[in-house]
C-alpha cells in the first residue's frame, strides 16, 4: 500500500545525494515522495524523479556559490567559529522558520512519515508538533557523543585507561557548551508549536522515531554503543545527477582520482598543489573540481586531466588511489571500491572521517596546508604499500555485505506501517550502487 513521505533537506553539499538516493528508492517502490529543499537543489531533485517544494521562510542557499552560501564556514577562523555558523544559520537559529514551512506542508497534504536531514531541528519540531512519525538521516559518521567512543569531531582515538576516560569526560563537557547558545531560538520554536523546551542541544537530536545512519557500521568503532533509535543502514553510493560522463586521462600509468568538496571551501590553492604533486609522480591524475571551482582556473601538469565532474563510481573502477578532503561521500565510495585514500581534511566532519580511514588502515592523512612535495610523498606511500589496498578491500567487503539489501527503505516503510504483506509480490529491498 503506497504511503506518503515528506523529505526535508538543505543545500549542504555532499549531504544532498544520499538523502535524494533514499527518497528516490521509496518513489521507485510506488510511494508518494516530495522534497522540501532550497531552490538551488530543485534541478537535482527533479533529475531524481522527485517533486520539489521550496522553503518559503527558511534560509535559501547555494553552496557552490560563496556569495549565496548560507553558512560561509570558509570564512571562520576556528572550528568553533565554523560550528557556530552552522548552529546559528541552519540547525538552531532559523528553527522557527524551518518549523513554519514544514508544518504548512504537513497540513497541506497527507504525510505518513517526515524524513529530514539530521541538522534540520526546526523541521523535526514541526513533525513532533504534528504528531507524525519522524526519521532523521545522518549522512556521515554518527555525530553525537556515545559510550565506547571519544567525542566526535576532533579525530581522537578511543580512550585507554584512567587518563583517557578523564579526557572523554572533559571533552563531553566542552562539546556541550557551544550548544547552549543555540537553545533559546530552538526552544522558542518548540514553545511556539506547543512543545516543551529542551535542557540540552544533544536532546533535540533524540526526539525522533528513527535515526538512520547512512554510513558503514564497520567504519565506526566496534565498541561504540548507540541509542535505541539509531540504525546503521549502510552508505548510499549513487553519484549526483550532475556527475556527467567519464573521460580518463591518456596512458596506462596508475590512476589517481582527486575530488575535494562539492561546495565552496576555498579549495582552489589546494587543488593546484595536489595537481603539482601528481605531476612529479609516474601516475595519471583525474582531478574533479566540483561545481564550486572552475576547472579552467586550475593549473595542472600534462599528466593531470582537470574536469568539473565525473562519475566517481565508474572512475574508481580504474583508480589506484583517491586524494580527497575526506568528505564522507567520496570516502565511502572509494572504500566500497577497495581504493585506498590520501585524506586532506578541510573542515566540518572531515577530520573525523579521515581519522577513521587511518584507523581502518586504508589510507593516510596530510594537512590542508601541506606542500606539493608532502602530498606527493603521501600518494607515493599509499600507492606502493599493498597493505593500504588490502585494508580498503576489507572495507569493500564489509560495505558490500551491509548494502546487500536497502535497510533504509525497509526502516522507513516499517515506520510508515508497511508490512511484508503490503509489499509487491516478489519485490525485495535491493540497493543498487
Secondary structure as a PSIPRED ss2 file (coil, helix, strand):
# PSIPRED VFORMAT (PSIPRED V4.0)

   1 X C   1.000  0.000  0.000
   2 X C   1.000  0.000  0.000
   3 X C   1.000  0.000  0.000
   4 X E   0.000  0.000  1.000
   5 X E   0.000  0.000  1.000
   6 X E   0.000  0.000  1.000
   7 X E   0.000  0.000  1.000
   8 X E   0.000  0.000  1.000
   9 X C   1.000  0.000  0.000
  10 X C   1.000  0.000  0.000
  11 X C   1.000  0.000  0.000
  12 X C   1.000  0.000  0.000
  13 X C   1.000  0.000  0.000
  14 X C   1.000  0.000  0.000
  15 X H   0.000  1.000  0.000
  16 X H   0.000  1.000  0.000
  17 X H   0.000  1.000  0.000
  18 X H   0.000  1.000  0.000
  19 X H   0.000  1.000  0.000
  20 X H   0.000  1.000  0.000
  21 X H   0.000  1.000  0.000
  22 X H   0.000  1.000  0.000
  23 X H   0.000  1.000  0.000
  24 X H   0.000  1.000  0.000
  25 X H   0.000  1.000  0.000
  26 X H   0.000  1.000  0.000
  27 X H   0.000  1.000  0.000
  28 X H   0.000  1.000  0.000
  29 X C   1.000  0.000  0.000
  30 X C   1.000  0.000  0.000
  31 X C   1.000  0.000  0.000
  32 X E   0.000  0.000  1.000
  33 X E   0.000  0.000  1.000
  34 X E   0.000  0.000  1.000
  35 X E   0.000  0.000  1.000
  36 X E   0.000  0.000  1.000
  37 X E   0.000  0.000  1.000
  38 X C   1.000  0.000  0.000
  39 X H   0.000  1.000  0.000
  40 X H   0.000  1.000  0.000
  41 X H   0.000  1.000  0.000
  42 X H   0.000  1.000  0.000
  43 X H   0.000  1.000  0.000
  44 X H   0.000  1.000  0.000
  45 X H   0.000  1.000  0.000
  46 X H   0.000  1.000  0.000
  47 X H   0.000  1.000  0.000
  48 X C   1.000  0.000  0.000
  49 X C   1.000  0.000  0.000
  50 X C   1.000  0.000  0.000
  51 X E   0.000  0.000  1.000
  52 X E   0.000  0.000  1.000
  53 X E   0.000  0.000  1.000
  54 X E   0.000  0.000  1.000
  55 X C   1.000  0.000  0.000
  56 X C   1.000  0.000  0.000
  57 X C   1.000  0.000  0.000
  58 X C   1.000  0.000  0.000
  59 X C   1.000  0.000  0.000
  60 X C   1.000  0.000  0.000
  61 X C   1.000  0.000  0.000
  62 X C   1.000  0.000  0.000
  63 X C   1.000  0.000  0.000
  64 X C   1.000  0.000  0.000
  65 X C   1.000  0.000  0.000
  66 X C   1.000  0.000  0.000
  67 X C   1.000  0.000  0.000
  68 X C   1.000  0.000  0.000
  69 X C   1.000  0.000  0.000
  70 X C   1.000  0.000  0.000
  71 X C   1.000  0.000  0.000
  72 X C   1.000  0.000  0.000
  73 X H   0.000  1.000  0.000
  74 X H   0.000  1.000  0.000
  75 X H   0.000  1.000  0.000
  76 X C   1.000  0.000  0.000
  77 X C   1.000  0.000  0.000
  78 X C   1.000  0.000  0.000
  79 X H   0.000  1.000  0.000
  80 X H   0.000  1.000  0.000
  81 X H   0.000  1.000  0.000
  82 X H   0.000  1.000  0.000
  83 X H   0.000  1.000  0.000
  84 X H   0.000  1.000  0.000
  85 X H   0.000  1.000  0.000
  86 X H   0.000  1.000  0.000
  87 X H   0.000  1.000  0.000
  88 X H   0.000  1.000  0.000
  89 X H   0.000  1.000  0.000
  90 X H   0.000  1.000  0.000
  91 X H   0.000  1.000  0.000
  92 X C   1.000  0.000  0.000
  93 X C   1.000  0.000  0.000
  94 X C   1.000  0.000  0.000
  95 X H   0.000  1.000  0.000
  96 X H   0.000  1.000  0.000
  97 X H   0.000  1.000  0.000
  98 X H   0.000  1.000  0.000
  99 X H   0.000  1.000  0.000
 100 X H   0.000  1.000  0.000
 101 X H   0.000  1.000  0.000
 102 X H   0.000  1.000  0.000
 103 X H   0.000  1.000  0.000
 104 X H   0.000  1.000  0.000
 105 X H   0.000  1.000  0.000
 106 X H   0.000  1.000  0.000
 107 X H   0.000  1.000  0.000
 108 X H   0.000  1.000  0.000
 109 X C   1.000  0.000  0.000
 110 X C   1.000  0.000  0.000
 111 X C   1.000  0.000  0.000
 112 X C   1.000  0.000  0.000
 113 X E   0.000  0.000  1.000
 114 X E   0.000  0.000  1.000
 115 X E   0.000  0.000  1.000
 116 X E   0.000  0.000  1.000
 117 X E   0.000  0.000  1.000
 118 X C   1.000  0.000  0.000
 119 X C   1.000  0.000  0.000
 120 X C   1.000  0.000  0.000
 121 X H   0.000  1.000  0.000
 122 X H   0.000  1.000  0.000
 123 X H   0.000  1.000  0.000
 124 X H   0.000  1.000  0.000
 125 X H   0.000  1.000  0.000
 126 X H   0.000  1.000  0.000
 127 X H   0.000  1.000  0.000
 128 X H   0.000  1.000  0.000
 129 X H   0.000  1.000  0.000
 130 X H   0.000  1.000  0.000
 131 X C   1.000  0.000  0.000
 132 X C   1.000  0.000  0.000
 133 X E   0.000  0.000  1.000
 134 X E   0.000  0.000  1.000
 135 X E   0.000  0.000  1.000
 136 X E   0.000  0.000  1.000
 137 X E   0.000  0.000  1.000
 138 X E   0.000  0.000  1.000
 139 X C   1.000  0.000  0.000
 140 X C   1.000  0.000  0.000
 141 X C   1.000  0.000  0.000
 142 X C   1.000  0.000  0.000
 143 X C   1.000  0.000  0.000
 144 X C   1.000  0.000  0.000
 145 X C   1.000  0.000  0.000
 146 X C   1.000  0.000  0.000
 147 X C   1.000  0.000  0.000
 148 X C   1.000  0.000  0.000
 149 X C   1.000  0.000  0.000
 150 X C   1.000  0.000  0.000
 151 X C   1.000  0.000  0.000
 152 X C   1.000  0.000  0.000
 153 X C   1.000  0.000  0.000
 154 X C   1.000  0.000  0.000
 155 X C   1.000  0.000  0.000
 156 X C   1.000  0.000  0.000
 157 X C   1.000  0.000  0.000
 158 X C   1.000  0.000  0.000
 159 X C   1.000  0.000  0.000
 160 X C   1.000  0.000  0.000
 161 X H   0.000  1.000  0.000
 162 X H   0.000  1.000  0.000
 163 X H   0.000  1.000  0.000
 164 X H   0.000  1.000  0.000
 165 X H   0.000  1.000  0.000
 166 X H   0.000  1.000  0.000
 167 X H   0.000  1.000  0.000
 168 X H   0.000  1.000  0.000
 169 X H   0.000  1.000  0.000
 170 X H   0.000  1.000  0.000
 171 X H   0.000  1.000  0.000
 172 X H   0.000  1.000  0.000
 173 X H   0.000  1.000  0.000
 174 X H   0.000  1.000  0.000
 175 X H   0.000  1.000  0.000
 176 X H   0.000  1.000  0.000
 177 X H   0.000  1.000  0.000
 178 X C   1.000  0.000  0.000
 179 X C   1.000  0.000  0.000
 180 X H   0.000  1.000  0.000
 181 X H   0.000  1.000  0.000
 182 X H   0.000  1.000  0.000
 183 X H   0.000  1.000  0.000
 184 X H   0.000  1.000  0.000
 185 X H   0.000  1.000  0.000
 186 X H   0.000  1.000  0.000
 187 X H   0.000  1.000  0.000
 188 X H   0.000  1.000  0.000
 189 X H   0.000  1.000  0.000
 190 X H   0.000  1.000  0.000
 191 X H   0.000  1.000  0.000
 192 X H   0.000  1.000  0.000
 193 X C   1.000  0.000  0.000
 194 X C   1.000  0.000  0.000
 195 X C   1.000  0.000  0.000
 196 X C   1.000  0.000  0.000
 197 X C   1.000  0.000  0.000
 198 X C   1.000  0.000  0.000
 199 X C   1.000  0.000  0.000
 200 X C   1.000  0.000  0.000
 201 X H   0.000  1.000  0.000
 202 X H   0.000  1.000  0.000
 203 X H   0.000  1.000  0.000
 204 X H   0.000  1.000  0.000
 205 X C   1.000  0.000  0.000
 206 X C   1.000  0.000  0.000
 207 X C   1.000  0.000  0.000
 208 X C   1.000  0.000  0.000
 209 X C   1.000  0.000  0.000
 210 X E   0.000  0.000  1.000
 211 X E   0.000  0.000  1.000
 212 X E   0.000  0.000  1.000
 213 X E   0.000  0.000  1.000
 214 X C   1.000  0.000  0.000
 215 X C   1.000  0.000  0.000
 216 X C   1.000  0.000  0.000
 217 X H   0.000  1.000  0.000
 218 X H   0.000  1.000  0.000
 219 X H   0.000  1.000  0.000
 220 X C   1.000  0.000  0.000
 221 X C   1.000  0.000  0.000
 222 X C   1.000  0.000  0.000
 223 X C   1.000  0.000  0.000
 224 X C   1.000  0.000  0.000
 225 X C   1.000  0.000  0.000
 226 X C   1.000  0.000  0.000
 227 X C   1.000  0.000  0.000
 228 X C   1.000  0.000  0.000
 229 X C   1.000  0.000  0.000
 230 X E   0.000  0.000  1.000
 231 X E   0.000  0.000  1.000
 232 X E   0.000  0.000  1.000
 233 X C   1.000  0.000  0.000
 234 X C   1.000  0.000  0.000
 235 X C   1.000  0.000  0.000
 236 X C   1.000  0.000  0.000
 237 X C   1.000  0.000  0.000
 238 X C   1.000  0.000  0.000
 239 X C   1.000  0.000  0.000
 240 X C   1.000  0.000  0.000
 241 X H   0.000  1.000  0.000
 242 X H   0.000  1.000  0.000
 243 X H   0.000  1.000  0.000
 244 X C   1.000  0.000  0.000
 245 X C   1.000  0.000  0.000
 246 X C   1.000  0.000  0.000
 247 X C   1.000  0.000  0.000
 248 X C   1.000  0.000  0.000
 249 X C   1.000  0.000  0.000
 250 X C   1.000  0.000  0.000
 251 X C   1.000  0.000  0.000
 252 X C   1.000  0.000  0.000
 253 X C   1.000  0.000  0.000
 254 X E   0.000  0.000  1.000
 255 X E   0.000  0.000  1.000
 256 X E   0.000  0.000  1.000
 257 X E   0.000  0.000  1.000
 258 X E   0.000  0.000  1.000
 259 X E   0.000  0.000  1.000
 260 X C   1.000  0.000  0.000
 261 X C   1.000  0.000  0.000
 262 X C   1.000  0.000  0.000
 263 X C   1.000  0.000  0.000
 264 X C   1.000  0.000  0.000
 265 X C   1.000  0.000  0.000
 266 X C   1.000  0.000  0.000
 267 X C   1.000  0.000  0.000
 268 X H   0.000  1.000  0.000
 269 X H   0.000  1.000  0.000
 270 X H   0.000  1.000  0.000
 271 X H   0.000  1.000  0.000
 272 X H   0.000  1.000  0.000
 273 X H   0.000  1.000  0.000
 274 X H   0.000  1.000  0.000
 275 X H   0.000  1.000  0.000
 276 X H   0.000  1.000  0.000
 277 X H   0.000  1.000  0.000
 278 X H   0.000  1.000  0.000
 279 X H   0.000  1.000  0.000
 280 X C   1.000  0.000  0.000
 281 X C   1.000  0.000  0.000
 282 X C   1.000  0.000  0.000
 283 X E   0.000  0.000  1.000
 284 X E   0.000  0.000  1.000
 285 X E   0.000  0.000  1.000
 286 X E   0.000  0.000  1.000
 287 X E   0.000  0.000  1.000
 288 X E   0.000  0.000  1.000
 289 X C   1.000  0.000  0.000
 290 X C   1.000  0.000  0.000
 291 X C   1.000  0.000  0.000
 292 X C   1.000  0.000  0.000
 293 X C   1.000  0.000  0.000
 294 X C   1.000  0.000  0.000
 295 X H   0.000  1.000  0.000
 296 X H   0.000  1.000  0.000
 297 X H   0.000  1.000  0.000
 298 X C   1.000  0.000  0.000
 299 X C   1.000  0.000  0.000
 300 X C   1.000  0.000  0.000
 301 X C   1.000  0.000  0.000
 302 X C   1.000  0.000  0.000
 303 X C   1.000  0.000  0.000
 304 X E   0.000  0.000  1.000
 305 X E   0.000  0.000  1.000
 306 X E   0.000  0.000  1.000
 307 X E   0.000  0.000  1.000
 308 X C   1.000  0.000  0.000
 309 X C   1.000  0.000  0.000
 310 X C   1.000  0.000  0.000
 311 X C   1.000  0.000  0.000
 312 X H   0.000  1.000  0.000
 313 X H   0.000  1.000  0.000
 314 X H   0.000  1.000  0.000
 315 X H   0.000  1.000  0.000
 316 X C   1.000  0.000  0.000
 317 X C   1.000  0.000  0.000
 318 X C   1.000  0.000  0.000
 319 X E   0.000  0.000  1.000
 320 X E   0.000  0.000  1.000
 321 X E   0.000  0.000  1.000
 322 X E   0.000  0.000  1.000
 323 X E   0.000  0.000  1.000
 324 X E   0.000  0.000  1.000
 325 X C   1.000  0.000  0.000
 326 X C   1.000  0.000  0.000
 327 X C   1.000  0.000  0.000
 328 X H   0.000  1.000  0.000
 329 X H   0.000  1.000  0.000
 330 X H   0.000  1.000  0.000
 331 X H   0.000  1.000  0.000
 332 X H   0.000  1.000  0.000
 333 X H   0.000  1.000  0.000
 334 X H   0.000  1.000  0.000
 335 X H   0.000  1.000  0.000
 336 X H   0.000  1.000  0.000
 337 X C   1.000  0.000  0.000
 338 X C   1.000  0.000  0.000
 339 X C   1.000  0.000  0.000
 340 X E   0.000  0.000  1.000
 341 X E   0.000  0.000  1.000
 342 X E   0.000  0.000  1.000
 343 X E   0.000  0.000  1.000
 344 X C   1.000  0.000  0.000
 345 X C   1.000  0.000  0.000
 346 X C   1.000  0.000  0.000
 347 X C   1.000  0.000  0.000
 348 X C   1.000  0.000  0.000
 349 X C   1.000  0.000  0.000
 350 X H   0.000  1.000  0.000
 351 X H   0.000  1.000  0.000
 352 X H   0.000  1.000  0.000
 353 X H   0.000  1.000  0.000
 354 X H   0.000  1.000  0.000
 355 X H   0.000  1.000  0.000
 356 X H   0.000  1.000  0.000
 357 X H   0.000  1.000  0.000
 358 X H   0.000  1.000  0.000
 359 X H   0.000  1.000  0.000
 360 X H   0.000  1.000  0.000
 361 X C   1.000  0.000  0.000
 362 X C   1.000  0.000  0.000
 363 X E   0.000  0.000  1.000
 364 X E   0.000  0.000  1.000
 365 X E   0.000  0.000  1.000
 366 X C   1.000  0.000  0.000
 367 X C   1.000  0.000  0.000
 368 X C   1.000  0.000  0.000
 369 X C   1.000  0.000  0.000
 370 X C   1.000  0.000  0.000
 371 X C   1.000  0.000  0.000
 372 X H   0.000  1.000  0.000
 373 X H   0.000  1.000  0.000
 374 X H   0.000  1.000  0.000
 375 X H   0.000  1.000  0.000
 376 X H   0.000  1.000  0.000
 377 X H   0.000  1.000  0.000
 378 X H   0.000  1.000  0.000
 379 X H   0.000  1.000  0.000
 380 X H   0.000  1.000  0.000
 381 X H   0.000  1.000  0.000
 382 X H   0.000  1.000  0.000
 383 X H   0.000  1.000  0.000
 384 X H   0.000  1.000  0.000
 385 X C   1.000  0.000  0.000
 386 X H   0.000  1.000  0.000
 387 X H   0.000  1.000  0.000
 388 X H   0.000  1.000  0.000
 389 X H   0.000  1.000  0.000
 390 X H   0.000  1.000  0.000
 391 X H   0.000  1.000  0.000
 392 X H   0.000  1.000  0.000
 393 X H   0.000  1.000  0.000
 394 X H   0.000  1.000  0.000
 395 X H   0.000  1.000  0.000
 396 X H   0.000  1.000  0.000
 397 X H   0.000  1.000  0.000
 398 X H   0.000  1.000  0.000
 399 X H   0.000  1.000  0.000
 400 X H   0.000  1.000  0.000
 401 X H   0.000  1.000  0.000
 402 X H   0.000  1.000  0.000
 403 X C   1.000  0.000  0.000
 404 X C   1.000  0.000  0.000
 405 X E   0.000  0.000  1.000
 406 X C   1.000  0.000  0.000
 407 X H   0.000  1.000  0.000
 408 X H   0.000  1.000  0.000
 409 X H   0.000  1.000  0.000
 410 X H   0.000  1.000  0.000
 411 X H   0.000  1.000  0.000
 412 X H   0.000  1.000  0.000
 413 X H   0.000  1.000  0.000
 414 X H   0.000  1.000  0.000
 415 X H   0.000  1.000  0.000
 416 X C   1.000  0.000  0.000
 417 X C   1.000  0.000  0.000
 418 X C   1.000  0.000  0.000
 419 X C   1.000  0.000  0.000
 420 X H   0.000  1.000  0.000
 421 X H   0.000  1.000  0.000
 422 X H   0.000  1.000  0.000
 423 X C   1.000  0.000  0.000
 424 X C   1.000  0.000  0.000
 425 X C   1.000  0.000  0.000
 426 X C   1.000  0.000  0.000
 427 X C   1.000  0.000  0.000
 428 X C   1.000  0.000  0.000
 429 X C   1.000  0.000  0.000
 430 X E   0.000  0.000  1.000
 431 X C   1.000  0.000  0.000
 432 X C   1.000  0.000  0.000
 433 X C   1.000  0.000  0.000
